Amino acid sequence: MDWLLANWHVKVVCILLIWAAWIDGKQLRVPNWLTFPMVLSGLVYSAWAGGWQGLADGLIGMCVGLATLLPLYAVGGMGAGDVKLMAGIGAWLGASVTWEAFVASVLVGAVMAIAMVAWRKSWKKHCGNFSQIVLEFMTVKSPGELSKIAAERKPQMLLLPYGIPICVGSIAYFFYAGMM
């Protein structure tokens, strides 16, 4: 029973991540009814566990979580639910854990994207799309225009439910860091 209570807050985050990944895999969205309570309860936990300093740590972690994916969301390359999911991790676990979980999520997401393209045998199409996106990032300076271009391209894109890489990468990092 002691193993269950040890780092219980990390286990709560894991349950929420698994739930979000499952929903995202089925619906291609992470709902607000999951992410907003995750962020709020994380801030409450951080304040309870560490007082004002804990609340500050939770707020900074939340901001780091937002900052990791917000630029991609701003240009239409990421859903808002994924951004809020990272903010929830930050609210519960702080800035440095959130950053490391983000890095692990990016690696898992890259592997998943490559696997999806390989499975569909559509290398030429997706390499062309990737090259076009990189060119647009380098030449189009307006985030609003990038978002508009991304919205037009979205129906033709192979979409990755990014809640899954966030879940897998984050939980893998938690195990690696000895938090589980």
Summary of the structure (lengths in Angstrom):
residues: 180
radius of gyration: 17.2
end to end distance: 13.8
largest distance: 56.6
contacts: 587
relative contact order: 0.17
helix: 84%
strand: 0%
